[in-house]
Amino acid sequence: MDVSVVIPVYRDLQALGRLLKALAALDPRPSEVIVVDGGSDREIEALCAGADCRYLASRACRGEQMDRGAQAAESELLWFLHADNMPRPESITVIRAHMAPGTVGGWFRFVFENERCWQARLLAFLINLRARVGTPYGDQGLFMRRDAYGQAGGFPPRALFEEPPLVRRLRQSGRFAPVPAGLGVSARRWKRDGWFRRSLRNRLLALAYILRRSPGKLARSYFRRG
């Protein structure tokens, strides 16, 4: 099963460079890598050209960016990554092994990359528990069959909380479950904002979303604070 990787970016030049190097080291490699840039950054476009991956320009809206990449993808499987992700070399083998009949997709276990402090271990445990009982988010490397993605309506054009509607519909259509493997996530934003301060802010935003606050207003609050 061929795999297309879709990466939404916005001013993520350095992080994207690291991710593209990691993707080039996968064994096997994805059949294509599509970067959808919400900032129309010429340096990112040049980086993509040098890494032999497709570059698409878009407005800065993560859900819209990922859907545009999915629509352009040609493979049977779609794998959505964030620029801060760091996949393991065997990741595509893990994805293929997971895709038994009746399975529409899944996600990876959240692991802070190169962080072994107790805060990182505790938060990773809680994030993975939340994903099992609630919604896995984009930094956990969501992947799915392309036909299941289309039937579920794809990502809505939201800059934040674009995952819950799609994940809910995928779970209704078949098995959508985690794989027994980790996906690295950069801790740079948690270390900048404070391990628990950032996580608390994220949970408060999620609670506001559950209470039906507008995703657009929540996104403006989230990105205004970085």
ZADO-842597 format. One record per atom (N, C-alpha, C): atom name; residue number from 1; x negated, y negated, z negated. Coordinates in nm, 3 decimals, m for minus. Example, Ala and Ser with C-alpha at 12.3 -4.5 7.8 and 13.67 -1.06 7.14 Angstrom:
BEGIN
R   atomo   num         x         y         z
R       N     1    m1.319     0.569    m0.780
R      CA     1    m1.230     0.450    m0.780
R       C     1    m1.320     0.330    m0.780
R       N     2    m1.285     0.225    m0.708
R      CA     2    m1.367     0.106    m0.714
R       C     2    m1.290    m0.003    m0.787
***
This chain:
BEGIN
R   atomo   num         x         y         z
R       N     1    m0.085     0.119     0.000
R      CA     1     0.000     0.000     0.000
R       C     1    m0.088    m0.124     0.000
R       N     2    m0.073    m0.205     0.103
R      CA     2    m0.151    m0.329     0.111
R       C     2    m0.098    m0.432     0.011
R       N     3    m0.190    m0.515    m0.037
R      CA     3    m0.156    m0.615    m0.138
R       C     3    m0.194    m0.754    m0.089
R       N     4    m0.099    m0.846    m0.094
R      CA     4    m0.125    m0.987    m0.068
R       C     4    m0.130    m1.061    m0.201
R       N     5    m0.237    m1.137    m0.224
R      CA     5    m0.250    m1.217    m0.345
R       C     5    m0.206    m1.360    m0.314
R       N     6    m0.121    m1.416    m0.400
R      CA     6    m0.073    m1.553    m0.384
R       C     6    m0.117    m1.633    m0.507
R       N     7    m0.184    m1.746    m0.484
R      CA     7    m0.239    m1.827    m0.594
R       C     7    m0.191    m1.971    m0.580
R       N     8    m0.104    m2.020    m0.670
R      CA     8    m0.069    m2.161    m0.669
R       C     8    m0.176    m2.241    m0.743
R       N     9    m0.218    m2.352    m0.687
R      CA     9    m0.321    m2.433    m0.752
R       C     9    m0.283    m2.580    m0.748
R       N    10    m0.339    m2.655    m0.844
R      CA    10    m0.327    m2.801    m0.846
R       C    10    m0.448    m2.854    m0.922
R       N    11    m0.542    m2.910    m0.850
R      CA    11    m0.666    m2.963    m0.909
R       C    11    m0.740    m2.856    m0.988
R       N    12    m0.750    m2.738    m0.931
R      CA    12    m0.812    m2.624    m0.999
R       C    12    m0.936    m2.575    m0.926
R       N    13    m1.017    m2.664    m0.877
R      CA    13    m1.128    m2.626    m0.790
R       C    13    m1.223    m2.527    m0.857
R       N    14    m1.272    m2.558    m0.976
R      CA    14    m1.370    m2.471    m1.041
R       C    14    m1.309    m2.337    m1.079
R       N    15    m1.191    m2.340    m1.138
R      CA    15    m1.126    m2.215    m1.176
R       C    15    m1.096    m2.130    m1.053
R       N    16    m1.051    m2.193    m0.946
R      CA    16    m1.022    m2.117    m0.823
R       C    16    m1.149    m2.055    m0.767
R       N    17    m1.259    m2.126    m0.772
R      CA    17    m1.385    m2.070    m0.724
R       C    17    m1.422    m1.942    m0.797
R       N    18    m1.405    m1.942    m0.930
R      CA    18    m1.434    m1.821    m1.008
R       C    18    m1.339    m1.707    m0.972
R       N    19    m1.211    m1.741    m0.955
R      CA    19    m1.113    m1.638    m0.922
R       C    19    m1.140    m1.576    m0.785
R       N    20    m1.172    m1.658    m0.687
R      CA    20    m1.198    m1.605    m0.553
R       C    20    m1.320    m1.513    m0.553
R       N    21    m1.421    m1.544    m0.632
R      CA    21    m1.537    m1.455    m0.645
R       C    21    m1.495    m1.322    m0.708
R       N    22    m1.409    m1.328    m0.808
R      CA    22    m1.362    m1.205    m0.873
R       C    22    m1.279    m1.121    m0.777
R       N    23    m1.197    m1.184    m0.695
R      CA    23    m1.116    m1.111    m0.597
R       C    23    m1.204    m1.044    m0.492
R       N    24    m1.312    m1.111    m0.454
R      CA    24    m1.404    m1.053    m0.356
R       C    24    m1.476    m0.930    m0.412
R       N    25    m1.482    m0.918    m0.546
R      CA    25    m1.550    m0.805    m0.609
R       C    25    m1.456    m0.689    m0.638
R       N    26    m1.326    m0.703    m0.609
R      CA    26    m1.233    m0.594    m0.634
R       C    26    m1.263    m0.475    m0.544
R       N    27    m1.233    m0.358    m0.594
R      CA    27    m1.253    m0.235    m0.516
R       C    27    m1.133    m0.144    m0.539
R       N    28    m1.040    m0.138    m0.439
R      CA    28    m1.044    m0.206    m0.309
R       C    28    m1.002    m0.353    m0.320
R       N    29    m1.025    m0.424    m0.212
R      CA    29    m0.990    m0.566    m0.206
R       C    29    m0.845    m0.581    m0.159
R       N    30    m0.784    m0.697    m0.189
R      CA    30    m0.652    m0.725    m0.131
R       C    30    m0.663    m0.743     0.020
R       N    31    m0.555    m0.718     0.089
R      CA    31    m0.556    m0.733     0.235
R       C    31    m0.559    m0.880     0.275
R       N    32    m0.508    m0.967     0.189
R      CA    32    m0.514    m1.110     0.217
R       C    32    m0.501    m1.187     0.087
R       N    33    m0.558    m1.307     0.085
R      CA    33    m0.546    m1.399    m0.028
R       C    33    m0.491    m1.530     0.026
R       N    34    m0.382    m1.576    m0.033
R      CA    34    m0.317    m1.699     0.011
R       C    34    m0.320    m1.800    m0.104
R       N    35    m0.382    m1.913    m0.082
R      CA    35    m0.388    m2.020    m0.181
R       C    35    m0.291    m2.129    m0.138
R       N    36    m0.201    m2.166    m0.228
R      CA    36    m0.102    m2.270    m0.198
R       C    36    m0.132    m2.390    m0.288
R       N    37    m0.179    m2.496    m0.227
R      CA    37    m0.233    m2.611    m0.299
R       C    37    m0.129    m2.722    m0.312
R       N    38    m0.096    m2.755    m0.437
R      CA    38    m0.001    m2.862    m0.461
R       C    38    m0.064    m3.000    m0.461
R       N    39    m0.196    m3.007    m0.439
R      CA    39    m0.263    m3.136    m0.441
R       C    39    m0.325    m3.178    m0.310
R       N    40    m0.310    m3.093    m0.206
R      CA    40    m0.370    m3.121    m0.075
R       C    40    m0.516    m3.165    m0.089
R       N    41    m0.592    m3.087    m0.163
R      CA    41    m0.731    m3.117    m0.196
R       C    41    m0.823    m3.062    m0.087
R       N    42    m0.901    m3.151    m0.024
R      CA    42    m0.988    m3.106     0.085
R       C    42    m1.100    m3.016     0.036
R       N    43    m1.144    m3.036    m0.089
R      CA    43    m1.247    m2.948    m0.143
R       C    43    m1.193    m2.806    m0.163
R       N    44    m1.069    m2.796    m0.208
R      CA    44    m1.007    m2.664    m0.222
R       C    44    m0.985    m2.601    m0.085
R       N    45    m0.945    m2.680     0.012
R      CA    45    m0.928    m2.627     0.148
R       C    45    m1.060    m2.574     0.202
R       N    46    m1.169    m2.647     0.179
R      CA    46    m1.301    m2.602     0.224
R       C    46    m1.345    m2.476     0.151
R       N    47    m1.316    m2.469     0.021
R      CA    47    m1.349    m2.350    m0.057
R       C    47    m1.277    m2.228     0.000
R       N    48    m1.151    m2.244     0.034
R      CA    48    m1.073    m2.132     0.091
R       C    48    m1.129    m2.089     0.226
R       N    49    m1.169    m2.186     0.308
R      CA    49    m1.227    m2.152     0.437
R       C    49    m1.355    m2.071     0.420
R       N    50    m1.437    m2.109     0.322
R      CA    50    m1.561    m2.038     0.298
R       C    50    m1.540    m1.900     0.239
R       N    51    m1.427    m1.881     0.170
R      CA    51    m1.397    m1.752     0.109
R       C    51    m1.309    m1.665     0.197
R       N    52    m1.281    m1.711     0.319
R      CA    52    m1.201    m1.635     0.415
R       C    52    m1.062    m1.602     0.360
R       N    53    m0.998    m1.702     0.300
R      CA    53    m0.860    m1.682     0.257
R       C    53    m0.773    m1.793     0.316
R       N    54    m0.644    m1.770     0.319
R      CA    54    m0.551    m1.864     0.381
R       C    54    m0.522    m1.979     0.287
R       N    55    m0.514    m2.098     0.344
R      CA    55    m0.486    m2.219     0.267
R       C    55    m0.356    m2.278     0.318
R       N    56    m0.263    m2.305     0.225
R      CA    56    m0.138    m2.371     0.259
R       C    56    m0.122    m2.492     0.168
R       N    57    m0.077    m2.603     0.224
R      CA    57    m0.050    m2.723     0.145
R       C    57     0.098    m2.725     0.107
R       N    58     0.126    m2.780    m0.011
R      CA    58     0.263    m2.783    m0.061
R       C    58     0.276    m2.902    m0.155
R       N    59     0.398    m2.936    m0.191
R      CA    59     0.414    m3.031    m0.300
R       C    59     0.382    m2.960    m0.431
R       N    60     0.354    m3.037    m0.534
R      CA    60     0.313    m2.980    m0.662
R       C    60     0.433    m2.929    m0.739
R       N    61     0.470    m2.805    m0.712
R      CA    61     0.582    m2.738    m0.780
R       C    61     0.550    m2.590    m0.777
R       N    62     0.514    m2.533    m0.892
R      CA    62     0.459    m2.398    m0.894
R       C    62     0.553    m2.294    m0.834
R       N    63     0.682    m2.301    m0.869
R      CA    63     0.776    m2.205    m0.812
R       C    63     0.783    m2.216    m0.661
R       N    64     0.789    m2.338    m0.611
R      CA    64     0.794    m2.360    m0.467
R       C    64     0.664    m2.315    m0.400
R       N    65     0.551    m2.339    m0.466
R      CA    65     0.422    m2.297    m0.411
R       C    65     0.415    m2.144    m0.399
R       N    66     0.456    m2.075    m0.504
R      CA    66     0.449    m1.929    m0.500
R       C    66     0.546    m1.870    m0.398
R       N    67     0.663    m1.931    m0.386
R      CA    67     0.758    m1.882    m0.287
R       C    67     0.706    m1.905    m0.145
R       N    68     0.643    m2.018    m0.123
R      CA    68     0.587    m2.043     0.010
R       C    68     0.479    m1.941     0.043
R       N    69     0.394    m1.910    m0.053
R      CA    69     0.293    m1.808    m0.030
R       C    69     0.354    m1.672    m0.004
R       N    70     0.459    m1.638    m0.078
R      CA    70     0.526    m1.509    m0.059
R       C    70     0.588    m1.500     0.080
R       N    71     0.647    m1.608     0.126
R      CA    71     0.709    m1.608     0.259
R       C    71     0.604    m1.592     0.369
R       N    72     0.483    m1.640     0.344
R      CA    72     0.377    m1.629     0.444
R       C    72     0.303    m1.496     0.438
R       N    73     0.320    m1.422     0.329
R      CA    73     0.245    m1.297     0.308
R       C    73     0.294    m1.187     0.404
R       N    74     0.204    m1.097     0.436
R      CA    74     0.234    m0.991     0.531
R       C    74     0.231    m0.851     0.470
R       N    75     0.185    m0.838     0.346
R      CA    75     0.168    m0.705     0.287
R       C    75     0.295    m0.656     0.218
R       N    76     0.297    m0.527     0.190
R      CA    76     0.411    m0.465     0.125
R       C    76     0.424    m0.507    m0.021
R       N    77     0.310    m0.535    m0.084
R      CA    77     0.309    m0.575    m0.224
R       C    77     0.261    m0.718    m0.239
R       N    78     0.326    m0.793    m0.328
R      CA    78     0.287    m0.930    m0.359
R       C    78     0.230    m0.931    m0.501
R       N    79     0.116    m0.998    m0.517
R      CA    79     0.053    m1.011    m0.649
R       C    79     0.026    m1.159    m0.673
R       N    80     0.093    m1.216    m0.774
R      CA    80     0.083    m1.358    m0.803
R       C    80    m0.017    m1.379    m0.917
R       N    81    m0.117    m1.462    m0.891
R      CA    81    m0.218    m1.494    m0.991
R       C    81    m0.226    m1.644    m1.012
R       N    82    m0.267    m1.685    m1.131
R      CA    82    m0.297    m1.825    m1.159
R       C    82    m0.448    m1.845    m1.145
R       N    83    m0.489    m1.969    m1.124
R      CA    83    m0.631    m1.996    m1.104
R       C    83    m0.714    m1.958    m1.226
R       N    84    m0.655    m1.958    m1.345
R      CA    84    m0.726    m1.924    m1.468
R       C    84    m0.738    m1.774    m1.492
R       N    85    m0.684    m1.692    m1.403
R      CA    85    m0.693    m1.547    m1.419
R       C    85    m0.829    m1.494    m1.378
R       N    86    m0.865    m1.378    m1.435
R      CA    86    m0.989    m1.309    m1.400
R       C    86    m0.959    m1.159    m1.393
R       N    87    m0.926    m1.109    m1.273
R      CA    87    m0.889    m0.967    m1.260
R       C    87    m1.007    m0.873    m1.274
R       N    88    m0.980    m0.752    m1.321
R      CA    88    m1.081    m0.648    m1.331
R       C    88    m1.101    m0.582    m1.195
R       N    89    m1.220    m0.524    m1.170
R      CA    89    m1.248    m0.465    m1.038
R       C    89    m1.147    m0.360    m0.993
R       N    90    m1.088    m0.287    m1.087
R      CA    90    m0.997    m0.178    m1.051
R       C    90    m0.851    m0.220    m1.043
R       N    91    m0.822    m0.350    m1.046
R      CA    91    m0.684    m0.397    m1.059
R       C    91    m0.591    m0.347    m0.949
R       N    92    m0.636    m0.347    m0.826
R      CA    92    m0.547    m0.304    m0.717
R       C    92    m0.521    m0.155    m0.724
R       N    93    m0.619    m0.077    m0.764
R      CA    93    m0.596     0.066    m0.786
R       C    93    m0.489     0.087    m0.892
R       N    94    m0.493     0.006    m0.999
R      CA    94    m0.394     0.014    m1.106
R       C    94    m0.255    m0.020    m1.052
R       N    95    m0.245    m0.125    m0.972
R      CA    95    m0.116    m0.164    m0.914
R       C    95    m0.059    m0.053    m0.828
R       N    96    m0.140     0.003    m0.741
R      CA    96    m0.092     0.109    m0.652
R       C    96    m0.045     0.231    m0.730
R       N    97    m0.119     0.268    m0.834
R      CA    97    m0.081     0.385    m0.914
R       C    97     0.052     0.362    m0.986
R       N    98     0.083     0.238    m1.014
R      CA    98     0.205     0.203    m1.088
R       C    98     0.329     0.212    m1.001
R       N    99     0.313     0.200    m0.869
R      CA    99     0.427     0.183    m0.781
R       C    99     0.488     0.317    m0.739
R       N   100     0.547     0.387    m0.837
R      CA   100     0.618     0.511    m0.810
R       C   100     0.756     0.479    m0.751
R       N   101     0.825     0.579    m0.692
R      CA   101     0.961     0.554    m0.643
R       C   101     1.051     0.499    m0.754
R       N   102     1.128     0.398    m0.720
R      CA   102     1.216     0.334    m0.818
R       C   102     1.152     0.220    m0.893
R       N   103     1.020     0.202    m0.877
R      CA   103     0.950     0.092    m0.942
R       C   103     0.943    m0.027    m0.847
R       N   104     0.986    m0.144    m0.894
R      CA   104     0.984    m0.262    m0.808
R       C   104     0.863    m0.350    m0.836
R       N   105     0.798    m0.332    m0.951
R      CA   105     0.681    m0.414    m0.980
R       C   105     0.642    m0.407    m1.126
R       N   106     0.563    m0.506    m1.170
R      CA   106     0.519    m0.507    m1.309
R       C   106     0.427    m0.623    m1.338
R       N   107     0.352    m0.608    m1.447
R      CA   107     0.259    m0.713    m1.488
R       C   107     0.148    m0.650    m1.570
R       N   108     0.043    m0.730    m1.598
R      CA   108    m0.074    m0.684    m1.670
R       C   108    m0.070    m0.728    m1.817
R       N   109    m0.147    m0.660    m1.897
R      CA   109    m0.164    m0.699    m2.037
R       C   109    m0.248    m0.826    m2.043
R       N   110    m0.204    m0.922    m2.123
R      CA   110    m0.272    m1.050    m2.140
R       C   110    m0.397    m1.030    m2.225
R       N   111    m0.512    m1.077    m2.175
R      CA   111    m0.639    m1.069    m2.247
R       C   111    m0.712    m1.201    m2.229
R       N   112    m0.752    m1.266    m2.339
R      CA   112    m0.834    m1.386    m2.325
R       C   112    m0.974    m1.346    m2.278
R       N   113    m1.018    m1.406    m2.170
R      CA   113    m1.147    m1.371    m2.109
R       C   113    m1.264    m1.418    m2.197
R       N   114    m1.350    m1.323    m2.232
R      CA   114    m1.473    m1.353    m2.307
R       C   114    m1.447    m1.418    m2.443
R       N   115    m1.335    m1.385    m2.504
R      CA   115    m1.302    m1.438    m2.636
R       C   115    m1.270    m1.321    m2.729
R       N   116    m1.342    m1.313    m2.842
R      CA   116    m1.322    m1.202    m2.936
R       C   116    m1.285    m1.250    m3.076
R       N   117    m1.258    m1.379    m3.093
R      CA   117    m1.224    m1.431    m3.225
R       C   117    m1.086    m1.379    m3.266
R       N   118    m1.055    m1.386    m3.394
R      CA   118    m0.930    m1.330    m3.442
R       C   118    m0.808    m1.406    m3.387
R       N   119    m0.826    m1.537    m3.363
R      CA   119    m0.715    m1.614    m3.307
R       C   119    m0.678    m1.562    m3.168
R       N   120    m0.780    m1.535    m3.086
R      CA   120    m0.755    m1.485    m2.951
R       C   120    m0.689    m1.348    m2.955
R       N   121    m0.737    m1.261    m3.042
R      CA   121    m0.681    m1.126    m3.050
R       C   121    m0.535    m1.130    m3.098
R       N   122    m0.509    m1.213    m3.199
R      CA   122    m0.373    m1.221    m3.252
R       C   122    m0.277    m1.278    m3.149
R       N   123    m0.315    m1.388    m3.085
R      CA   123    m0.226    m1.449    m2.987
R       C   123    m0.202    m1.358    m2.867
R       N   124    m0.306    m1.287    m2.823
R      CA   124    m0.288    m1.194    m2.712
R       C   124    m0.189    m1.084    m2.750
R       N   125    m0.200    m1.032    m2.872
R      CA   125    m0.105    m0.930    m2.919
R       C   125     0.038    m0.984    m2.916
R       N   126     0.057    m1.105    m2.967
R      CA   126     0.191    m1.163    m2.971
R       C   126     0.245    m1.193    m2.832
R       N   127     0.159    m1.238    m2.743
R      CA   127     0.201    m1.265    m2.605
R       C   127     0.245    m1.137    m2.536
R       N   128     0.170    m1.029    m2.556
R      CA   128     0.206    m0.902    m2.493
R       C   128     0.334    m0.844    m2.553
R       N   129     0.354    m0.862    m2.683
R      CA   129     0.478    m0.819    m2.745
R       C   129     0.596    m0.898    m2.689
R       N   130     0.580    m1.028    m2.679
R      CA   130     0.687    m1.112    m2.623
R       C   130     0.721    m1.072    m2.480
R       N   131     0.620    m1.037    m2.399
R      CA   131     0.645    m0.999    m2.260
R       C   131     0.729    m0.871    m2.251
R       N   132     0.707    m0.778    m2.345
R      CA   132     0.783    m0.653    m2.342
R       C   132     0.929    m0.674    m2.380
R       N   133     0.955    m0.759    m2.476
R      CA   133     1.092    m0.779    m2.523
R       C   133     1.159    m0.899    m2.455
R       N   134     1.080    m0.981    m2.390
R      CA   134     1.133    m1.099    m2.324
R       C   134     1.086    m1.108    m2.180
R       N   135     1.020    m1.219    m2.148
R      CA   135     0.978    m1.244    m2.011
R       C   135     0.827    m1.252    m2.000
R       N   136     0.764    m1.172    m1.912
R      CA   136     0.622    m1.193    m1.882
R       C   136     0.608    m1.316    m1.792
R       N   137     0.504    m1.396    m1.816
R      CA   137     0.487    m1.517    m1.738
R       C   137     0.377    m1.501    m1.633
R       N   138     0.359    m1.604    m1.553
R      CA   138     0.274    m1.595    m1.436
R       C   138     0.130    m1.563    m1.462
R       N   139     0.076    m1.602    m1.579
R      CA   139    m0.065    m1.573    m1.605
R       C   139    m0.089    m1.427    m1.642
R       N   140     0.017    m1.345    m1.640
R      CA   140     0.002    m1.201    m1.662
R       C   140     0.001    m1.123    m1.530
R       N   141    m0.015    m1.195    m1.421
R      CA   141    m0.034    m1.128    m1.292
R       C   141     0.087    m1.051    m1.244
R       N   142     0.201    m1.115    m1.233
R      CA   142     0.321    m1.048    m1.185
R       C   142     0.299    m0.993    m1.044
R       N   143     0.343    m0.870    m1.022
R      CA   143     0.336    m0.811    m0.887
R       C   143     0.464    m0.736    m0.859
R       N   144     0.497    m0.723    m0.731
R      CA   144     0.624    m0.662    m0.693
R       C   144     0.625    m0.628    m0.544
R       N   145     0.717    m0.541    m0.507
R      CA   145     0.740    m0.513    m0.366
R       C   145     0.795    m0.638    m0.298
R       N   146     0.750    m0.660    m0.176
R      CA   146     0.796    m0.780    m0.107
R       C   146     0.946    m0.776    m0.081
R       N   147     1.000    m0.658    m0.047
R      CA   147     1.144    m0.650    m0.021
R       C   147     1.224    m0.675    m0.149
R       N   148     1.173    m0.626    m0.264
R      CA   148     1.242    m0.651    m0.391
R       C   148     1.237    m0.800    m0.426
R       N   149     1.125    m0.864    m0.396
R      CA   149     1.113    m1.008    m0.420
R       C   149     1.220    m1.083    m0.340
R       N   150     1.234    m1.048    m0.213
R      CA   150     1.333    m1.115    m0.130
R       C   150     1.475    m1.090    m0.177
R       N   151     1.506    m0.965    m0.214
R      CA   151     1.641    m0.931    m0.259
R       C   151     1.674    m1.000    m0.391
R       N   152     1.571    m1.027    m0.474
R      CA   152     1.592    m1.095    m0.602
R       C   152     1.600    m1.247    m0.588
R       N   153     1.581    m1.297    m0.469
R      CA   153     1.594    m1.439    m0.445
R       C   153     1.467    m1.520    m0.458
R       N   154     1.354    m1.452    m0.490
R      CA   154     1.227    m1.520    m0.499
R       C   154     1.217    m1.615    m0.618
R       N   155     1.107    m1.686    m0.625
R      CA   155     1.090    m1.787    m0.730
R       C   155     1.175    m1.910    m0.699
R       N   156     1.247    m1.962    m0.797
R      CA   156     1.321    m2.087    m0.774
R       C   156     1.223    m2.204    m0.766
R       N   157     1.261    m2.314    m0.702
R      CA   157     1.172    m2.429    m0.687
R       C   157     1.160    m2.511    m0.815
R       N   158     1.095    m2.451    m0.914
R      CA   158     1.075    m2.516    m1.043
R       C   158     0.926    m2.529    m1.070
R       N   159     0.887    m2.633    m1.141
R      CA   159     0.747    m2.650    m1.180
R       C   159     0.716    m2.576    m1.309
R       N   160     0.820    m2.533    m1.383
R      CA   160     0.802    m2.465    m1.511
R       C   160     0.920    m2.369    m1.530
R       N   161     0.893    m2.256    m1.597
R      CA   161     0.994    m2.152    m1.620
R       C   161     1.055    m2.103    m1.488
R       N   162     0.968    m2.088    m1.390
R      CA   162     1.012    m2.031    m1.263
R       C   162     1.024    m1.879    m1.270
R       N   163     0.963    m1.817    m1.371
R      CA   163     0.961    m1.670    m1.377
R       C   163     1.090    m1.605    m1.429
R       N   164     1.158    m1.658    m1.534
R      CA   164     1.270    m1.584    m1.593
R       C   164     1.380    m1.541    m1.496
R       N   165     1.430    m1.627    m1.405
R      CA   165     1.536    m1.579    m1.316
R       C   165     1.490    m1.463    m1.227
R       N   166     1.369    m1.472    m1.175
R      CA   166     1.318    m1.366    m1.088
R       C   166     1.297    m1.237    m1.166
R       N   167     1.235    m1.245    m1.282
R      CA   167     1.209    m1.124    m1.362
R       C   167     1.341    m1.057    m1.401
R       N   168     1.440    m1.135    m1.438
R      CA   168     1.570    m1.078    m1.475
R       C   168     1.631    m1.000    m1.358
R       N   169     1.626    m1.055    m1.240
R      CA   169     1.685    m0.987    m1.124
R       C   169     1.604    m0.865    m1.084
R       N   170     1.472    m0.871    m1.098
R      CA   170     1.390    m0.755    m1.066
R       C   170     1.420    m0.640    m1.162
R       N   171     1.437    m0.671    m1.289
R      CA   171     1.471    m0.566    m1.386
R       C   171     1.607    m0.504    m1.357
R       N   172     1.697    m0.581    m1.300
R      CA   172     1.828    m0.528    m1.265
R       C   172     1.822    m0.437    m1.143
R       N   173     1.720    m0.456    m1.059
R      CA   173     1.712    m0.381    m0.934
R       C   173     1.630    m0.253    m0.943
R       N   174     1.549    m0.238    m1.050
R      CA   174     1.465    m0.120    m1.062
R       C   174     1.370    m0.132    m1.180
R       N   175     1.272    m0.043    m1.184
R      CA   175     1.177    m0.044    m1.295
R       C   175     1.075    m0.156    m1.274
R       N   176     1.068    m0.245    m1.371
R      CA   176     0.972    m0.356    m1.370
R       C   176     0.906    m0.352    m1.506
R       N   177     0.781    m0.303    m1.510
R      CA   177     0.720    m0.268    m1.639
R       C   177     0.571    m0.300    m1.638
R       N   178     0.509    m0.311    m1.758
R      CA   178     0.367    m0.342    m1.765
R       C   178     0.279    m0.225    m1.725
R       N   179     0.159    m0.255    m1.680
R      CA   179     0.060    m0.152    m1.651
R       C   179    m0.035    m0.141    m1.771
R       N   180    m0.100    m0.027    m1.789
R      CA   180    m0.191    m0.009    m1.902
R       C   180    m0.330    m0.064    m1.873
R       N   181    m0.336    m0.189    m1.834
R      CA   181    m0.463    m0.252    m1.800
R       C   181    m0.453    m0.401    m1.826
R       N   182    m0.565    m0.463    m1.856
R      CA   182    m0.567    m0.604    m1.889
R       C   182    m0.599    m0.693    m1.770
R       N   183    m0.559    m0.818    m1.782
R      CA   183    m0.592    m0.923    m1.685
R       C   183    m0.648    m1.040    m1.765
R       N   184    m0.770    m1.078    m1.735
R      CA   184    m0.833    m1.186    m1.809
R       C   184    m0.766    m1.320    m1.784
R       N   185    m0.759    m1.401    m1.889
R      CA   185    m0.704    m1.537    m1.881
R       C   185    m0.802    m1.630    m1.950
R       N   186    m0.838    m1.739    m1.885
R      CA   186    m0.927    m1.836    m1.947
R       C   186    m0.863    m1.898    m2.070
R       N   187    m0.943    m1.912    m2.174
R      CA   187    m0.893    m1.973    m2.299
R       C   187    m0.917    m2.124    m2.303
R       N   188    m0.956    m2.184    m2.190
R      CA   188    m0.999    m2.324    m2.194
R       C   188    m0.891    m2.418    m2.247
R       N   189    m0.767    m2.397    m2.211
R      CA   189    m0.661    m2.488    m2.257
R       C   189    m0.628    m2.464    m2.404
R       N   190    m0.634    m2.341    m2.451
R      CA   190    m0.609    m2.313    m2.592
R       C   190    m0.721    m2.371    m2.679
R       N   191    m0.845    m2.360    m2.632
R      CA   191    m0.957    m2.413    m2.709
R       C   191    m0.955    m2.566    m2.709
R       N   192    m0.909    m2.624    m2.602
R      CA   192    m0.899    m2.770    m2.594
R       C   192    m0.790    m2.824    m2.686
R       N   193    m0.672    m2.758    m2.687
R      CA   193    m0.556    m2.809    m2.759
R       C   193    m0.544    m2.753    m2.901
R       N   194    m0.620    m2.645    m2.929
R      CA   194    m0.602    m2.575    m3.056
R       C   194    m0.526    m2.446    m3.032
R       N   195    m0.581    m2.335    m3.082
R      CA   195    m0.522    m2.204    m3.052
R       C   195    m0.373    m2.200    m3.083
R       N   196    m0.336    m2.236    m3.203
R      CA   196    m0.196    m2.220    m3.243
R       C   196    m0.112    m2.341    m3.207
R       N   197    m0.173    m2.457    m3.196
R      CA   197    m0.098    m2.576    m3.156
R       C   197    m0.043    m2.558    m3.014
R       N   198    m0.127    m2.511    m2.923
R      CA   198    m0.079    m2.492    m2.785
R       C   198     0.028    m2.383    m2.778
R       N   199     0.005    m2.273    m2.849
R      CA   199     0.102    m2.164    m2.846
R       C   199     0.235    m2.207    m2.906
R       N   200     0.231    m2.285    m3.014
R      CA   200     0.354    m2.334    m3.074
R       C   200     0.428    m2.426    m2.978
R       N   201     0.353    m2.514    m2.911
R      CA   201     0.418    m2.603    m2.813
R       C   201     0.485    m2.523    m2.704
R       N   202     0.417    m2.418    m2.655
R      CA   202     0.474    m2.334    m2.549
R       C   202     0.601    m2.265    m2.596
R       N   203     0.601    m2.217    m2.723
R      CA   203     0.720    m2.149    m2.775
R       C   203     0.835    m2.247    m2.793
R       N   204     0.806    m2.370    m2.835
R      CA   204     0.912    m2.470    m2.850
R       C   204     0.974    m2.505    m2.714
R       N   205     0.889    m2.512    m2.612
R      CA   205     0.940    m2.535    m2.477
R       C   205     1.028    m2.419    m2.432
R       N   206     0.983    m2.294    m2.462
R      CA   206     1.062    m2.177    m2.425
R       C   206     1.197    m2.177    m2.498
R       N   207     1.196    m2.218    m2.626
R      CA   207     1.321    m2.226    m2.700
R       C   207     1.414    m2.330    m2.639
R       N   208     1.357    m2.443    m2.601
R      CA   208     1.439    m2.546    m2.537
R       C   208     1.498    m2.496    m2.406
R       N   209     1.421    m2.415    m2.333
R      CA   209     1.472    m2.358    m2.208
R       C   209     1.588    m2.262    m2.237
R       N   210     1.571    m2.177    m2.341
R      CA   210     1.677    m2.084    m2.378
R       C   210     1.804    m2.159    m2.417
R       N   211     1.786    m2.275    m2.478
R      CA   211     1.900    m2.358    m2.519
R       C   211     1.952    m2.444    m2.403
R       N   212     1.904    m2.412    m2.283
R      CA   212     1.956    m2.470    m2.159
R       C   212     1.917    m2.616    m2.137
R       N   213     1.800    m2.653    m2.189
R      CA   213     1.745    m2.782    m2.148
R       C   213     1.701    m2.773    m2.003
R       N   214     1.704    m2.882    m1.931
R      CA   214     1.668    m2.885    m1.790
R       C   214     1.522    m2.844    m1.769
R       N   215     1.495    m2.743    m1.684
R      CA   215     1.356    m2.707    m1.656
R       C   215     1.275    m2.825    m1.600
R       N   216     1.341    m2.913    m1.524
R      CA   216     1.271    m3.029    m1.470
R       C   216     1.223    m3.123    m1.579
R       N   217     1.309    m3.151    m1.678
R      CA   217     1.269    m3.237    m1.789
R       C   217     1.161    m3.172    m1.873
R       N   218     1.172    m3.041    m1.896
R      CA   218     1.070    m2.970    m1.973
R       C   218     0.936    m2.971    m1.900
R       N   219     0.939    m2.959    m1.770
R      CA   219     0.816    m2.962    m1.691
R       C   219     0.748    m3.097    m1.702
R       N   220     0.826    m3.205    m1.698
R      CA   220     0.766    m3.338    m1.708
R       C   220     0.699    m3.355    m1.844
R       N   221     0.762    m3.303    m1.948
R      CA   221     0.703    m3.310    m2.082
R       C   221     0.575    m3.227    m2.089
R       N   222     0.579    m3.109    m2.034
R      CA   222     0.465    m3.017    m2.039
R       C   222     0.345    m3.073    m1.964
R       N   223     0.364    m3.119    m1.842
R      CA   223     0.251    m3.164    m1.762
R       C   223     0.203    m3.304    m1.803
R       N   224     0.289    m3.382    m1.866
R      CA   224     0.246    m3.512    m1.917
R       C   224     0.141    m3.495    m2.027
R       N   225     0.154    m3.387    m2.102
R      CA   225     0.060    m3.359    m2.211
R       C   225    m0.058    m3.271    m2.166
R       N   226    m0.053    m3.219    m2.043
R      CA   226    m0.163    m3.136    m1.992
R       C   226    m0.149    m2.993    m2.033
***
